Amino acid sequence: MVDYSKWKDIEISDDEDETHPNIDTPSLFRWRHQARVERMEERRREKEEFEQKKSETYRKLSETKRKIAETDPNSPDMESLKKALNELEKVEKEIKSKEEELKKKEKQTPWNVDTISAPGFTKTVINTKPARSKDENLTEEEKEAKMKKFIKENEKLLKQFGMLRKYDDSKKFLLDHNQLVCEETANYLVIWCINLEMEEKHDLMAHVAHQTICMQYILELSKQLDVDPRACVGSFFSKIQLAEKTYKDSFDDELEQFKARIRKRAAEKIQEAIREQEEEERKARLGPGGLDPVEVYEELPDELKKCFDAQDVPMLQETIAKMPEQEAVYYMKRCVDAGLWVPGKNDEEPKMKENAGESGAATSSASTEDVD
């Protein structure tokens, strides 16, 4: 059976009351409604104050119990803590009593036009933004393979984005090709900036650097909001176009620092390339004994250098003959290992290679027996 008792105490709407003809009915309705609204507001404040006091009491009660548990039983503070706990427990009982009283009062309050029409069922639908993708679990090999695949599929679009100049164009381009809004795009643009700087295309590097910082700002915004970066494209471009001076100065400062890092890294890579090339050349000219003819030539005494400079074998033999035997053997052994001196085999005459100071050429190995 349906219980209709809850409907019997409904406070009838003001405009349904019958009033005496001599009474200003509209004014009476306003006064009654105002009085009811004030009573409702007073109950609301009373309830809020009660909830605040209840929360604070339970917090203090929990904290006091924790302190008692952590305090040594023989501590002089124990007595005061127990006293405080007793007081809080008394307040707790009062709060429980007050809570029952409020529930009873709320139950007895008649419904009225302001409460009876409150929605009983509500549903809010929120368009949630997609969460950021997680790449932390990928291995280095998987990340590299993912990067290569991404570039292969999107390099033409990446180049187009890097060459855009207006914020509106960049925004539209990324919204139309939202697969570009990711870490791989930022990494590609950074590498492109370094290559442009190494090619001494400084102005173009500066332009692509601007697009790189835009992408990095979008990615950073997505991290702060913990959403997919594609959901942050519109927000970033709207903010940067209407930005306050401090925000714009921060963006420009980050851009200048980024360009400075690109210049430094490009210079480092150029030096690395030069060192690698020099090392390859050094390895290519190593003699049969694994020595660099340039280094061996630089270490020779001046009188031996003159012999190699003149490509004069008799002069070399004569110079060697005048040197102490141990010293002569040491230098000529190094010359053979570096390929600067090729002793004759069988009936062949011993030969000199062009000196390392001019060409750095390398030759095959031999012994020092024919140097005399």
Disulfide bonds with the S-S distance in Angstrom:
none
